[in-house]
Amino acid sequence: RSGDTVPLRPSLSSTQASVEEREHTLSAEEIDKAFQIWTDPRNKATELKKRTAPILPKKGEKNILVTSALPYVNNVPHLGNIVGSVLSADVFARYCRIRDWNTLYVCGTDEYGTATETKALELGITPREICDRFNKIHSDIYRWFNISFDHFGRTTTEQQTKIAQEIFLELHKNGYLREEVVEQLYCSHCDRFLADRFVEGTCPFCGYEDARGDQCDLCSKLINPTELKEARCKLCKEHPVLKTSGHLFIDLPKIEPAFMEWFKKKTSEDQWTQTAKVIASSWLRDGLKPRCITRDLKWGTPVPLQNYKDKVFYVWFDAPIGYLSITANYTSDWELWWKQPDQVKLYQFMAKDNVPFHAIVFPMTQLGTHQSYTSVDHLMAVEYLNYEDAKFSKSRGVGVFGNDAQDTGIPADVWRFYLMYQRPENQDTSFCWSDLQLKNNSELLNNLGNFVNRALTFLYNNFGGVVPELNILEEDKVVIAKLSAQLGHYISFMDKVRLRDSIRCILSISRIGNQYIQFHKPWELVKGTPEQKLRSASIMALCANVACLLAGLLQPFMPETSEALRQQLNVPMLKLEAHFAPLLKAGHKMNKPLPLFKKIEQETIDTLKKRFEGKTPSPANIKVVNGHKDTTVNSVNNHASGDTSSNAEELTHQVQVQGNKVRELKAAKADKATIDKEVAHLLDLKKQLAAVLGEELPPPSNQKRGGQKKKK
């Protein structure tokens, strides 16, 4: 009957159902349409075509280029690094491939710059040895996590030098570079100019005593080394002196008119995340200034001008060009990907700290060449993933790093699932051991795994593993429509890179399957009359098709689980269509089913939580300096115990980060409800910090504290 509606999930509690399930009801038209698609003989399962390297764009097809932020080579990535860039990009790239879109996913280690040279000096080895060692560490970690790069490279290559120098010379030819003599810190003891990361000192903005010469880790403000108070050489700890040195700057204000036209077009199409838009807009609001792109280092891409032969490119000018050079090391036809913007859509994945360079500096560099480069279409930036409401810290042993995950006994797919479930798409989220256990045992084991195993085991034991004939009744049409609706949500969310919502659609589909089995009780029907036995067979045929659908939907998120399920179903990888249609024909023979997931016991969680909790310094290490609580930890005690921070420091950092977030939301004129929510969180953090320091939080006031002025 036209206009009639059917509740999407009438027997599920509202707490179980997703937003779409709770709010959406199916009309008779939707049910009929889903059934028409199901019965249309043109809608057949199609085996996914095998990809052959090199993957190149094809005219008239959907060509997707995916990159993830290049990880610094001398850092071991923690879970937050992994979820924000390489894993998110991998999930999306896998999705594009199973849609049969022409997709290339490239990444690699960012190997040049001060950080690498500093680390090499500390360890007494060459920068190349550092890079070789850590490139392998990164490669091994990503391989274990099943990150499906088409090519994982590095920036220390001949192609990098060639392409970076060509881009630089184009900027030079077009008049977008300017020479300036700048005051620079020079260490007499080390007999060298100090690049930004060779300098440490007190942040001029927030007073953090261990700020770097390029950025403060506490308040995230960008800093010039000469702005640091009590500056010291990172290598010898001596105080440097100011000397002059000639450097090259990219004249961003000169490129700004062309860039603003580009920026408005890109951001108006709603293809950047809100995080990316807010951060980029904040940078632009503060005004663009010429940016120095050279450094006094040995480890880097050489500047191809005679007067600057002893200098190298600054890493944030050089590193984004790595996407191009890594592609060039994959295929000599790299320009088909990077110089055909009308043929290619570029998706770039990163955490929010990388946004300014990908949203502003690199696109302006591309525009300054006056060449037709592929520039970012979809800038997919996320917030931060914390560890049990604290920061990851390798030095303190806090949090799970990539090489640790392999030793926990928890499969890579479970890690992938949980990290995507907690993906910090709109606000910071936390990795929590108890929640990992809950999601594994409830969603994977008791929901998804339970449906697949009970359905396929019943089919295997009662029908010899052969898919029976499917005879659709009216009530089955409703179920098919429910499944079609969830598949539609999944496709829509994945297209928009809303990966958290997509994974919830998978769980909704398995819940619908569980409900369907539980309601019809095929184990009773199979013992009844011939008609009841046929009904039992038909129910299980539909369930087998649902399991096959799940195998496809899981592939981007849990590739090993998807492969295991497809082996049990005895099917190849099928192309994912945007509609639900039969995937398994009657008579199809499946293999013996096995459980897909295992329970994570409380004992395991307790052990792992203790293993990665690190060490927290004693409150005795918080001392009073000039009438104020000093939250830095005594260095002598640190040396003995391995502690480098305190609860107060952690909360101070969170207050700074949350404060920046509130300011950015206000600047972007976000809706009042969103701002109020984040302000409330900021006040809560301040209360926690005050409690740790033994202070009382002052009452809210519209008056600014004396001496504090709002920066414009």
C-alpha positions in Angstrom: 0.0 0.0 0.0 1.5 3.3 -1.1 2.6 5.5 1.8 2.7 2.7 4.4 5.8 2.5 6.5 7.6 -0.3 8.3 9.9 0.3 11.2 13.4 -0.5 10.2 14.2 -2.5 13.3 11.1 -3.0 15.4 12.6 -5.5 17.9 15.9 -3.8 18.7 16.3 -1.4 21.6 17.1 2.2 20.8 20.4 1.9 22.5 21.5 -0.8 20.1 20.3 0.7 16.9 22.3 3.3 15.0 21.1 6.8 14.4 19.9 5.8 10.9 18.1 2.7 12.3 16.3 4.6 15.0 15.1 7.5 12.9 14.4 5.9 9.5 11.3 4.0 8.6 10.8 2.2 5.3 8.0 3.1 3.0 6.2 0.6 0.9 7.9 2.2 -2.1 11.3 1.6 -0.6 10.5 -2.0 0.1 9.2 -2.6 -3.4 12.3 -0.8 -4.9 14.7 -3.0 -2.9 12.9 -6.1 -4.0 12.9 -5.1 -7.6 16.7 -4.6 -7.4 17.0 -7.9 -5.7 15.1 -9.7 -8.5 16.5 -7.8 -11.4 18.5 -10.4 -13.4 21.0 -7.7 -14.5 22.2 -7.4 -10.9 24.7 -10.2 -10.8 27.7 -10.7 -8.6 30.9 -9.6 -10.4 34.3 -10.8 -9.5 36.7 -8.0 -8.9 39.3 -7.5 -11.7 42.9 -8.2 -10.7 45.0 -5.1 -10.6 48.3 -5.0 -12.6 51.2 -2.6 -11.9 51.8 0.1 -12.6 48.5 1.6 -11.8 47.9 4.6 -14.1 45.0 7.0 -14.6 42.6 6.0 -17.3 40.7 8.7 -19.3 37.0 8.6 -18.6 37.3 6.5 -15.5 37.3 7.4 -11.8 41.0 7.9 -10.9 41.7 8.2 -7.2 45.1 9.2 -5.8 45.5 8.6 -2.1 48.3 9.8 0.1 48.9 9.7 3.9 51.2 12.2 5.7 54.8 11.1 5.4 55.9 9.9 8.8 59.2 11.2 10.2 61.7 8.4 9.7 63.3 8.6 13.1 60.1 8.1 15.1 58.3 4.8 15.8 54.6 5.5 15.0 52.1 5.1 17.9 48.5 4.2 17.5 47.5 7.8 17.1 50.0 8.3 14.2 48.7 5.2 12.6 45.0 5.9 12.8 45.3 9.5 11.7 47.1 8.9 8.4 48.2 5.5 7.1 45.3 3.4 8.4 42.6 5.9 7.5 44.1 6.2 4.0 44.3 2.5 3.7 40.7 1.9 4.6 39.6 4.4 2.0 42.0 3.1 -0.7 40.7 -0.4 -0.2 37.2 0.8 -0.5 37.9 2.5 -3.7 39.5 -0.6 -5.1 36.6 -2.9 -4.3 34.3 -0.3 -6.0 36.6 -1.0 -9.0 37.9 2.5 -9.2 41.3 3.2 -10.5 43.2 3.8 -7.3 46.8 4.5 -6.3 48.0 4.8 -2.7 51.5 6.1 -2.0 53.4 7.0 1.1 56.9 6.8 2.4 59.2 8.0 5.2 60.2 11.7 5.4 63.9 11.4 5.9 65.6 14.8 5.4 65.9 17.6 7.9 67.1 18.6 11.3 65.4 15.8 13.3 67.3 13.1 11.4 70.6 14.9 11.6 70.2 15.5 15.3 69.3 11.9 16.0 72.4 10.8 14.0 74.7 13.0 16.0 73.2 11.8 19.2 73.8 8.1 18.2 77.1 8.7 16.5 76.0 7.2 13.2 75.3 8.7 9.8 71.9 10.1 8.8 71.7 7.5 6.0 72.1 4.7 8.6 69.4 6.2 10.7 67.1 6.4 7.7 67.8 2.8 6.6 67.2 1.5 10.1 63.9 3.3 10.7 62.5 3.0 7.2 62.6 -0.8 7.8 60.9 -0.3 11.2 58.1 1.7 9.6 57.8 -0.8 6.7 57.5 -3.8 9.1 54.9 -2.1 11.3 52.7 -1.1 8.3 53.0 -4.5 6.8 51.8 -6.1 10.0 48.8 -3.7 10.1 48.1 -4.8 6.5 48.5 -1.3 5.1 48.1 -1.8 1.3 50.4 0.8 -0.2 50.9 0.5 -3.9 54.3 1.9 -3.1 56.0 2.8 0.2 59.1 4.9 -0.6 61.3 7.5 1.0 62.4 11.1 0.3 66.1 10.5 0.2 66.2 9.6 -3.5 67.5 11.0 -6.8 64.0 11.6 -8.0 63.3 13.7 -4.9 66.3 15.9 -5.6 65.4 16.2 -9.3 61.7 17.1 -8.8 62.3 19.4 -5.8 65.0 21.3 -7.5 62.8 21.7 -10.7 59.9 23.1 -8.6 62.3 25.4 -6.8 63.8 26.7 -10.0 60.3 27.4 -11.5 59.5 29.4 -8.4 62.8 31.3 -8.8 62.1 31.9 -12.5 58.6 33.2 -11.8 59.8 35.7 -9.2 58.3 34.0 -6.1 61.6 33.7 -4.2 63.3 36.5 -2.3 66.7 36.6 -0.6 67.0 37.9 2.9 69.9 38.1 5.4 68.5 36.9 8.7 69.8 36.7 12.2 70.4 33.1 13.1 71.6 31.4 16.2 75.2 30.2 16.0 76.8 27.8 18.4 80.5 28.7 18.9 81.1 25.5 20.7 79.8 23.3 17.9 81.0 25.8 15.2 77.8 25.7 13.2 74.6 27.6 12.5 71.8 26.0 14.4 68.7 25.0 12.4 65.4 25.3 14.2 65.4 21.8 15.7 68.9 22.2 17.0 67.6 24.9 19.4 65.6 24.5 22.6 64.4 27.0 25.1 61.4 28.6 26.7 58.3 29.3 24.6 57.6 33.0 24.3 53.8 32.3 24.2 53.1 29.8 27.0 56.4 29.6 28.9 57.0 25.9 28.2 60.7 25.3 29.0 61.4 22.6 26.4 60.0 24.2 23.3 61.7 23.5 20.0 63.0 26.1 17.7 60.3 25.5 15.1 57.2 24.7 17.3 56.1 24.5 20.9 54.8 21.0 21.7 52.7 22.4 24.5 50.7 25.2 22.9 51.4 24.2 19.2 52.5 27.7 18.2 55.0 28.0 15.4 58.2 29.7 16.6 61.3 31.2 15.1 64.4 30.0 17.0 65.4 33.6 17.8 62.1 34.1 19.6 62.9 31.5 22.3 63.9 32.7 25.7 67.0 31.2 27.3 67.8 29.5 24.0 70.3 26.6 24.2 72.0 24.3 21.7 70.4 20.9 21.6 73.7 19.2 21.1 76.0 20.8 23.7 73.5 22.8 25.8 75.6 26.0 25.5 73.9 29.3 24.8 74.2 30.3 21.1 74.9 33.8 19.8 73.2 35.7 17.0 74.9 35.9 13.6 73.7 36.7 10.1 73.1 34.2 7.4 71.6 34.6 3.9 68.5 32.6 3.2 65.7 32.2 0.6 62.1 32.8 1.2 59.0 31.8 -0.8 56.9 35.0 -1.2 53.5 33.7 -0.1 51.8 37.1 -0.2 52.7 37.4 -3.9 51.0 34.0 -4.6 48.1 34.8 -2.3 45.6 36.1 -4.9 45.8 33.0 -7.0 45.8 30.8 -3.9 42.7 32.4 -2.4 40.7 31.7 -5.6 41.9 28.1 -5.4 41.2 27.9 -1.7 37.6 29.2 -1.9 36.8 26.8 -4.7 38.3 23.7 -2.9 36.7 24.4 0.5 33.3 25.5 -1.0 32.7 22.0 -2.4 32.5 20.5 1.2 35.3 18.1 0.5 37.6 19.0 3.3 37.0 18.0 6.9 35.8 20.7 9.3 39.1 20.3 11.2 41.0 21.1 8.0 38.9 24.1 7.2 39.1 25.6 10.7 42.9 25.2 10.9 43.6 26.5 7.4 41.2 29.4 7.8 42.9 30.3 11.1 46.3 30.5 9.4 44.9 32.7 6.6 43.2 35.0 9.1 46.6 35.6 10.8 48.0 36.7 7.4 50.5 35.1 5.1 54.1 36.1 5.3 57.2 35.1 3.3 58.4 31.7 4.5 62.1 30.7 4.7 62.6 27.5 2.7 66.4 27.0 3.2 68.4 25.7 6.2 72.0 25.5 7.2 72.2 21.7 7.3 74.1 19.0 5.5 71.3 16.4 5.4 68.8 17.5 2.9 68.0 18.3 -0.8 70.8 20.8 -2.0 69.7 24.2 -3.1 70.6 24.5 -6.8 72.0 28.0 -6.7 75.7 28.9 -6.5 75.4 31.3 -3.7 73.4 28.8 -1.6 75.3 25.6 -2.4 76.1 25.0 1.3 72.4 25.1 2.2 69.5 22.6 1.8 65.7 22.9 1.5 63.7 23.2 4.7 61.9 20.0 5.3 58.4 21.5 5.0 59.2 22.8 1.6 60.8 19.6 0.6 58.7 16.9 2.2 55.3 17.3 0.4 57.2 17.1 -2.9 57.9 13.5 -1.6 54.5 12.5 -2.7 55.5 13.3 -6.3 59.0 11.7 -6.1 57.7 8.5 -4.4 55.2 8.2 -7.2 58.0 8.8 -9.7 60.0 5.9 -8.1 56.9 3.8 -8.6 56.4 4.6 -12.2 58.1 6.7 -14.8 54.7 7.9 -15.9 54.2 9.7 -12.6 53.1 12.9 -14.2 49.9 11.2 -15.4 48.9 11.2 -11.7 50.4 14.6 -10.7 49.9 16.8 -13.8 46.4 15.8 -14.9 44.1 17.6 -12.3 41.1 17.2 -14.6 41.5 13.4 -14.6 42.5 12.7 -11.0 41.0 13.3 -7.6 43.5 13.6 -4.8 42.7 12.5 -1.2 45.2 13.4 1.5 45.0 11.9 5.0 46.7 13.4 8.0 46.4 14.6 11.6 45.5 18.2 12.3 49.1 19.3 13.0 50.0 18.7 9.3 47.1 20.8 7.9 48.8 24.1 7.3 51.5 22.7 5.1 49.1 20.6 3.0 46.3 23.2 2.9 48.4 26.3 2.3 52.2 26.0 1.8 52.3 23.1 -0.6 49.4 24.2 -2.8 50.9 27.7 -3.0 54.2 26.1 -4.0 52.4 24.2 -6.8 50.6 27.4 -7.9 53.8 29.3 -8.0 55.3 27.0 -10.6 52.5 28.1 -13.1 52.2 24.5 -14.0 49.1 22.3 -14.0 49.6 20.1 -10.9 47.1 17.8 -9.2 46.4 19.6 -5.9 44.4 18.3 -3.0 40.7 17.9 -3.5 39.8 16.1 -0.3 41.8 17.1 2.7 41.0 14.5 5.3 42.4 15.8 8.6 41.5 14.3 12.0 41.9 15.3 15.6 44.2 13.4 18.0 43.8 9.9 19.5 45.0 9.9 23.1 46.0 6.9 25.2 43.6 6.4 28.2 43.1 10.2 28.3 46.8 10.9 28.3 49.4 11.5 25.7 51.4 8.7 24.0 55.0 8.9 25.2 57.8 6.5 24.0 60.3 7.8 26.6 57.8 7.1 29.5 56.5 3.9 28.0 53.0 5.3 27.9 50.8 3.9 25.1 51.0 1.3 22.4 53.4 1.9 19.5 53.3 0.1 16.2 56.0 -2.4 17.1 54.3 -3.1 20.4 50.9 -4.1 18.9 52.4 -7.1 17.3 53.4 -8.6 20.7 50.0 -8.3 22.4 48.5 -11.4 20.9 45.6 -9.3 19.5 45.2 -9.8 15.7 45.9 -6.9 13.4 42.3 -6.8 12.3 41.0 -6.2 15.8 43.4 -3.3 16.1 42.2 -1.9 12.8 38.6 -2.3 13.7 38.9 -0.6 17.1 41.1 2.2 15.8 38.5 3.0 13.1 35.7 2.7 15.6 37.5 5.4 17.7 38.8 7.4 14.7 38.9 11.0 16.0 37.0 12.5 13.1 35.5 15.6 14.8 37.1 15.7 18.2 39.9 14.0 20.2 39.2 10.4 21.2 41.0 8.0 23.4 42.3 4.4 23.1 41.0 2.6 26.1 41.8 -1.1 26.9 38.5 -1.8 28.6 36.7 -0.4 25.6 38.8 -2.4 23.2 37.8 -5.5 25.2 34.1 -4.5 25.2 34.0 -3.8 21.4 35.8 -7.0 20.6 33.6 -9.2 22.8 30.3 -7.5 22.1 30.5 -6.2 18.6 32.9 -8.5 16.9 32.4 -11.8 18.8 28.8 -11.6 20.0 27.3 -9.6 17.1 29.2 -9.9 13.9 31.0 -13.2 14.6 27.9 -14.7 16.2 25.7 -14.1 13.2 28.2 -15.3 10.6 29.2 -18.5 12.5 25.7 -19.5 13.6 24.3 -19.0 10.1 27.1 -20.7 8.2 27.4 -23.6 10.7 23.7 -24.2 10.6 23.7 -24.2 6.8 26.8 -26.5 6.8 25.4 -29.0 9.3 21.8 -29.1 8.0 22.2 -28.5 4.2 25.6 -29.9 3.6 27.1 -26.5 3.0 25.1 -26.0 -0.1 23.1 -22.8 -0.5 19.4 -23.7 -0.9 16.7 -22.1 -3.1 15.5 -18.7 -1.8 11.8 -18.2 -1.8 11.0 -14.6 -0.8 8.0 -13.9 1.4 6.6 -10.5 2.3 8.5 -10.4 5.6 11.7 -11.2 3.7 11.2 -8.2 1.5 11.3 -6.0 4.6 14.5 -7.5 5.7 16.0 -7.1 2.2 15.0 -3.4 2.3 16.5 -3.0 5.7 19.8 -4.4 4.5 19.7 -2.3 1.3 19.2 0.8 3.5 22.2 0.0 5.6 24.3 -0.7 2.5 23.2 2.6 1.1 24.3 4.3 4.3 27.7 2.5 4.2 28.3 3.6 0.6 27.3 7.2 1.3 29.5 7.4 4.4 32.5 5.8 2.7 32.2 8.2 -0.2 32.4 11.0 2.3 35.2 9.3 4.2 33.1 9.1 7.3 34.8 5.8 8.3 33.5 5.6 11.8 29.9 5.7 10.6 30.6 3.2 7.9 31.9 0.6 10.3 28.8 1.0 12.4 26.7 0.2 9.3 28.5 -3.1 9.1 27.5 -3.9 12.7 24.0 -2.9 12.0 23.7 -5.3 9.1 25.0 -8.2 11.3 22.5 -7.2 14.0 19.7 -7.3 11.4 20.9 -10.8 10.5 20.9 -11.9 14.1 17.4 -10.6 14.6 16.2 -12.3 11.5 17.5 -15.7 12.6 16.3 -15.2 16.2 12.8 -14.3 15.1 12.3 -17.1 12.6 14.1 -19.9 14.6 15.2 -22.0 11.6 16.5 -24.7 14.0 12.8 -25.4 14.9 11.6 -25.1 11.3 14.1 -27.6 10.0 12.5 -30.3 12.2 9.0 -29.6 11.1 6.8 -30.2 8.1 8.3 -30.2 4.5 7.0 -26.7 4.1 8.7 -25.6 7.3 11.9 -27.3 6.2 11.8 -25.3 2.9 11.2 -22.2 4.9 14.2 -22.9 7.0 16.3 -23.5 3.9 15.1 -20.2 2.4 16.0 -18.3 5.6 19.5 -19.7 5.6 20.0 -18.9 1.9 19.2 -15.3 2.6 21.6 -15.4 5.6 24.4 -16.8 3.5 23.9 -13.9 1.1 24.1 -11.4 4.1 27.3 -13.1 5.2 28.7 -12.7 1.7 27.7 -9.0 1.7 29.5 -8.6 5.1 32.7 -10.2 3.6 32.8 -7.4 1.1 32.0 -4.6 3.4 34.6 -5.8 5.9 37.4 -5.8 3.4 38.5 -2.2 3.8 38.5 -2.4 7.6 39.4 -6.0 8.4 41.1 -7.5 5.3 42.2 -10.8 7.0 38.7 -11.4 8.4 37.2 -10.6 5.0 39.5 -13.1 3.4 38.8 -15.8 6.0 35.0 -15.3 5.6 35.3 -15.5 1.8 37.3 -18.7 2.1 34.5 -20.2 4.2 32.0 -19.0 1.7 34.2 -20.2 -1.2 33.9 -16.9 -3.1 36.4 -14.6 -4.7 36.6 -10.9 -3.9 33.5 -9.4 -5.5 33.0 -5.9 -6.8 31.0 -3.9 -4.3 27.9 -2.5 -5.8 25.7 0.3 -4.4 22.7 -2.0 -4.1 21.9 -5.3 -2.4 21.4 -8.2 -4.9 21.9 -12.0 -4.7 25.6 -12.8 -4.3 25.3 -16.6 -4.0 23.3 -18.8 -6.3 21.3 -21.8 -5.2 23.6 -24.8 -5.3 26.8 -22.9 -4.4 29.0 -25.1 -2.2 30.7 -23.5 0.7 33.6 -24.7 2.9 33.5 -25.6 6.6 32.9 -22.5 8.7 35.2 -21.6 11.6 34.9 -18.8 14.3 36.2 -15.5 13.1 36.9 -13.9 16.5 38.1 -14.9 20.0 37.1 -13.5 23.3 39.6 -11.2 25.0 39.8 -12.1 28.7 40.0 -9.6 31.5 43.3 -11.1 32.6 44.8 -10.2 29.2 43.5 -6.7 29.4 44.8 -6.2 33.0 48.3 -7.4 31.9 48.4 -5.2 28.8 47.1 -2.1 30.6 49.8 -2.5 33.2 52.5 -3.1 30.6 51.8 0.1 28.7 50.8 2.5 31.5 54.3 3.8 31.9 55.6 5.6 35.0 54.0 8.7 36.6 56.3 10.9 38.7 55.6 11.6 42.3 53.7 14.8 43.2 56.8 15.7 45.3 58.4 16.6 42.0 56.0 19.6 41.6 57.8 22.5 43.2 57.0 26.2 43.8 59.0 28.7 41.8 58.5 32.5 42.4 55.2 31.9 44.1 53.8 29.6 41.3 53.5 25.9 41.1 56.2 24.5 38.7 55.0 21.4 37.0 58.4 20.4 35.5 59.9 17.3 36.9 63.2 17.3 38.7 65.8 16.4 36.1 68.0 14.4 38.5 65.0 12.3 39.6 64.1 11.9 35.9 67.5 10.5 35.0 67.2 7.9 37.7 63.6 6.9 37.2 63.0 7.4 33.5 60.1 9.9 34.2 59.9 13.0 32.0 56.5 14.5 32.8 53.8 14.7 35.4 50.0 14.7 35.6 50.1 18.4 35.8 52.1 18.6 32.5 49.6 16.3 30.8 46.7 18.4 31.9 48.4 21.6 31.1 48.9 20.3 27.6 45.3 19.3 27.3 44.1 22.7 28.5 46.3 24.4 25.9 45.1 22.1 23.1 41.5 22.5 24.1 41.8 26.3 24.4 43.2 26.4 20.9 40.3 24.3 19.7 37.7 26.7 21.3 39.4 29.7 19.8 39.5 28.1 16.3 35.8 27.2 16.6 34.9 30.7 17.6 37.0 32.1 14.7 35.2 29.8 12.3 31.8 31.0 13.7 30.8 27.4 14.5 27.3 26.8 15.9 26.7 27.8 19.6 26.0 24.2 20.7 29.3 23.0 19.4 31.2 25.9 21.0 29.4 25.5 24.3 30.3 21.8 24.4 34.0 22.4 23.8 34.0 25.3 26.4 32.5 23.0 29.0 35.2 20.4 28.3 37.9 23.2 28.6 36.5 24.2 32.0 36.5 20.6 33.2 40.1 20.2 32.2 41.0 23.4 34.0 39.2 22.1 37.1 41.2 18.9 36.9 44.5 20.9 36.6 43.6 23.1 39.5 42.9 20.1 41.6 46.3 18.5 40.7 48.1 21.8 41.6 46.1 22.3 44.8 44.6 25.5 43.5 41.1 26.9 43.3 39.7 27.6 39.9 38.8 31.3 39.7 35.1 32.0 39.0 34.2 32.7 35.3 34.7 36.3 34.3 34.2 38.4 31.2 37.3 40.4 32.3 40.6 39.4 30.9 43.3 38.8 33.5 45.8 41.6 33.9 48.8 41.4 31.6 47.1 39.0 29.1 46.2 40.5 25.8 44.4 38.8 23.0 46.6 38.3 20.0 45.4 39.4 16.7 
